[in-house]
Amino acid sequence: MSQKNVQVGNRVKILQPTYVAGKTGVICGREELLGVQLSERWLIRVASETENIVVSVTLDEFQILS
């Protein structure tokens, strides 16, 4: 998957890490390093009615649904 295909607001299926694998989430944006440089990681808010979880993952750790 190319970073060009990834957009804030996309729904995704999380593949890794194991503790949230299989859950869906929404892309919040790219992770920033020191508030200046964008990293290769993406922040995803996990869809959950009981918890507020945001995970930092690489492109190969999630799949775009929409």
Contacts in CASP RR format, 6 or more apart in sequence:
PFRMAT RR
TARGET T0000
AUTHOR 0000-0000-0000
METHOD contacts of the structure
MODEL  1
MSQKNVQVGNRVKILQPTYVAGKTGVICGREELLGVQLSERWLIRVASET
ENIVVSVTLDEFQILS
1 59 0 8 1.000
1 60 0 8 1.000
1 63 0 8 1.000
1 64 0 8 1.000
3 59 0 8 1.000
5 64 0 8 1.000
6 27 0 8 1.000
6 42 0 8 1.000
6 59 0 8 1.000
6 64 0 8 1.000
7 27 0 8 1.000
8 27 0 8 1.000
8 28 0 8 1.000
8 29 0 8 1.000
9 26 0 8 1.000
9 27 0 8 1.000
9 28 0 8 1.000
10 26 0 8 1.000
10 27 0 8 1.000
10 64 0 8 1.000
10 65 0 8 1.000
10 66 0 8 1.000
11 24 0 8 1.000
11 25 0 8 1.000
11 26 0 8 1.000
11 64 0 8 1.000
11 65 0 8 1.000
11 66 0 8 1.000
12 24 0 8 1.000
12 25 0 8 1.000
12 26 0 8 1.000
12 27 0 8 1.000
12 44 0 8 1.000
12 62 0 8 1.000
12 63 0 8 1.000
12 64 0 8 1.000
12 65 0 8 1.000
13 22 0 8 1.000
13 23 0 8 1.000
13 24 0 8 1.000
13 25 0 8 1.000
13 62 0 8 1.000
13 63 0 8 1.000
13 65 0 8 1.000
14 20 0 8 1.000
14 21 0 8 1.000
14 22 0 8 1.000
14 23 0 8 1.000
14 24 0 8 1.000
14 25 0 8 1.000
14 44 0 8 1.000
14 46 0 8 1.000
14 55 0 8 1.000
14 57 0 8 1.000
14 61 0 8 1.000
14 62 0 8 1.000
15 21 0 8 1.000
15 22 0 8 1.000
15 60 0 8 1.000
15 61 0 8 1.000
15 62 0 8 1.000
15 63 0 8 1.000
16 57 0 8 1.000
16 60 0 8 1.000
16 61 0 8 1.000
16 62 0 8 1.000
17 55 0 8 1.000
17 57 0 8 1.000
17 61 0 8 1.000
20 46 0 8 1.000
20 53 0 8 1.000
20 55 0 8 1.000
23 46 0 8 1.000
23 47 0 8 1.000
23 48 0 8 1.000
24 46 0 8 1.000
24 47 0 8 1.000
24 65 0 8 1.000
25 44 0 8 1.000
25 45 0 8 1.000
25 46 0 8 1.000
25 47 0 8 1.000
26 44 0 8 1.000
26 45 0 8 1.000
26 47 0 8 1.000
27 42 0 8 1.000
27 43 0 8 1.000
27 44 0 8 1.000
28 42 0 8 1.000
28 43 0 8 1.000
28 44 0 8 1.000
28 45 0 8 1.000
28 54 0 8 1.000
29 42 0 8 1.000
29 43 0 8 1.000
30 38 0 8 1.000
30 39 0 8 1.000
30 41 0 8 1.000
30 42 0 8 1.000
30 43 0 8 1.000
31 38 0 8 1.000
31 39 0 8 1.000
31 41 0 8 1.000
31 42 0 8 1.000
31 43 0 8 1.000
31 56 0 8 1.000
32 38 0 8 1.000
32 39 0 8 1.000
33 39 0 8 1.000
40 58 0 8 1.000
40 59 0 8 1.000
41 56 0 8 1.000
41 57 0 8 1.000
41 58 0 8 1.000
42 56 0 8 1.000
42 57 0 8 1.000
42 58 0 8 1.000
42 59 0 8 1.000
42 62 0 8 1.000
43 54 0 8 1.000
43 55 0 8 1.000
43 56 0 8 1.000
44 54 0 8 1.000
44 55 0 8 1.000
44 56 0 8 1.000
44 57 0 8 1.000
44 62 0 8 1.000
45 52 0 8 1.000
45 53 0 8 1.000
45 54 0 8 1.000
46 53 0 8 1.000
46 54 0 8 1.000
46 55 0 8 1.000
END
